Amino acid sequence: MWEQIRSNQIRSVILVILMGLLLLAIGYFVGLYFFDSGTAGLVIALVVWGIMNLVALFQGDSIILGMSGARKIGPKTIPSL
């Protein structure tokens, strides 16, 4: 079981890094197209990547629970006899 947990953690880190690299590549080319400077696009992409990671870290669970339609469970009221 611990091997599966560790494997999932490694895969998650790899996925975050690959998505960041993809975002940086897109930012570089967008920067070249709009600003004639790849550096400007990289800076914008880094800011976007940072914001995305912070939202995922602090609000990811709320976002997923909201998308699935989850609701809080409250105590059941016992009908009086």
C-alpha positions in Angstrom: 0.0 0.0 0.0 2.8 2.4 0.8 4.4 1.8 -2.5 1.1 2.9 -4.3 0.9 6.0 -2.2 4.5 6.9 -3.0 3.9 6.1 -6.7 0.9 8.4 -6.7 2.9 11.2 -5.1 5.7 10.9 -7.6 3.2 10.9 -10.5 1.5 14.0 -9.1 4.8 15.9 -8.9 5.7 14.8 -12.4 2.3 16.0 -13.7 2.6 19.4 -12.0 6.1 19.9 -13.4 5.0 18.8 -17.0 2.0 21.1 -16.9 4.2 23.9 -15.7 6.7 23.3 -18.5 3.8 23.2 -21.1 2.5 26.5 -19.7 6.0 28.0 -19.9 6.4 26.9 -23.5 3.0 28.4 -24.4 3.9 31.6 -22.6 7.2 31.8 -24.4 5.6 31.6 -27.8 2.7 33.9 -26.9 5.3 36.4 -25.6 7.2 36.2 -28.9 4.0 36.7 -30.9 2.5 39.6 -28.9 5.5 41.3 -27.2 8.4 40.3 -29.5 10.1 39.0 -26.3 9.9 35.4 -25.0 10.9 36.6 -21.6 7.7 38.7 -21.1 5.6 35.6 -21.9 7.7 33.5 -19.5 7.1 36.0 -16.7 3.3 36.0 -17.4 3.3 32.2 -17.6 5.1 31.9 -14.2 2.7 34.3 -12.5 -0.3 32.3 -13.9 1.3 29.0 -12.9 1.9 30.3 -9.4 -1.7 31.5 -9.0 -3.0 28.1 -10.4 -0.9 26.2 -7.9 -2.0 28.4 -4.9 -5.6 28.0 -5.9 -5.2 24.2 -6.2 -3.4 24.0 -2.9 -5.8 26.0 -0.8 -9.1 25.6 -2.6 -8.8 22.4 -4.6 -10.9 20.3 -2.2 -13.7 22.8 -2.2 -13.7 23.1 -6.0 -13.9 19.3 -6.5 -16.6 18.8 -3.8 -18.6 21.7 -5.4 -18.3 20.2 -8.9 -19.5 16.8 -7.6 -22.5 18.3 -5.8 -21.4 17.2 -2.4 -23.3 18.7 0.6 -22.6 18.7 4.3 -24.3 16.1 6.4 -26.2 17.2 9.4 -27.7 15.3 12.3 -31.0 13.7 11.6 -34.0 14.9 13.5 -35.8 12.2 15.3 -39.6 12.6 14.8 -41.5 12.9 18.1 -43.9 10.1 18.8 
